[in-house]
Amino acid sequence: MTSIANSAGVGPRFAQRRVLRIVFASTSGHTEYVVDALVKSLKRINPSWGVEATMAEKAQPEDFLTGDVLLLASATWNTGSTEGQLNPHMWGLLHDKAKKLDLAGKLCACVGLGDHRYFYTARAADHLEHYIEAHHGRLIVPTLKIIDEPHGQENAVAAWGKQLVDVLKPVDRC
Ligand SMILES: Cc1cc2nc3c(=O)[nH]c(=O)nc-3n(C[C@H](O)[C@H](O)[C@H](O)COP(=O)(O)O)c2cc1C
């Protein structure tokens, strides 16, 4: 069996079907739309990838540890009248259910949505990144921010998906 060091710096790994685990929170459907667009583009770029998407309200902390890459996606809300917060379901998951989770170097990526009319635009992205870093995950690509209506931003989502695939490509080629 072949092994190779990948460009994300995770050291030698054996060739296998790559699985992306997505945990997302969406209230009016925008984040869900972005996740769907991402999954479609990933399947086009690399059909061998497996993708498992779970809504934050149904996710368990153990879900974070399954798959090769963990993707967290959430929009920004003004929970408790304070702008720039995570979707409440994502907040509950990260700061309650999964607050003691050790990601132990897991490869991670984040997607944050928001609206330019709010002062703390798309601040969910920062909260997600902070969680990953504080829980010892490893961000492998810059976080994707989708500001305003996501319909029409499919190309940006697809370009980001390609970046994600490219970072992991050396292993997938084995
Ligand atoms: C009540 C409410 C509060 C919001 N607060 C913020 C905010 O503080 N910052 C921001 O960038 N966007 C804010 N938004 C915009 C949403 O993040 C944006 O519409 C997003 O696309 C919604 O995604 P979702 O449908 O997946 O929840 C808010 C929207 C609503 C309706």
The ligand as a Gaussian input file, in Angstrom:
#p B3LYP/6-31G(d) Opt

LIG

0 1
 C      -32.749000      38.355000      13.359000
 C      -31.512000      38.344000      12.507000
 C      -30.299000      38.704000      13.052000
 C      -29.139000      38.719000      12.262000
 N      -27.946000      39.115000      12.802000
 C      -26.846000      39.205000      11.993000
 C      -25.610000      39.720000      12.507000
 O      -25.471000      40.077000      13.665000
 N      -24.558000      39.778000      11.649000
 C      -24.638000      39.389000      10.340000
 O      -23.648000      39.478000       9.627000
 N      -25.804000      38.914000       9.830000
 C      -26.903000      38.821000      10.628000
 N      -28.072000      38.340000      10.108000
 C      -28.122000      37.892000       8.701000
 C      -27.996000      36.353000       8.548000
 O      -26.773000      35.892000       9.073000
 C      -28.069000      36.011000       7.056000
 O      -29.331000      36.374000       6.556000
 C      -27.812000      34.541000       6.764000
 O      -27.693000      34.366000       5.375000
 C      -28.908000      33.646000       7.298000
 O      -28.537000      32.298000       7.110000
 P      -29.468000      31.083000       7.583000
 O      -30.735000      31.170000       6.788000
 O      -28.701000      29.844000       7.234000
 O      -29.681000      31.176000       9.057000
 C      -29.219000      38.319000      10.893000
 C      -30.462000      37.965000      10.354000
 C      -31.598000      37.977000      11.139000
 C      -32.920000      37.625000      10.508000

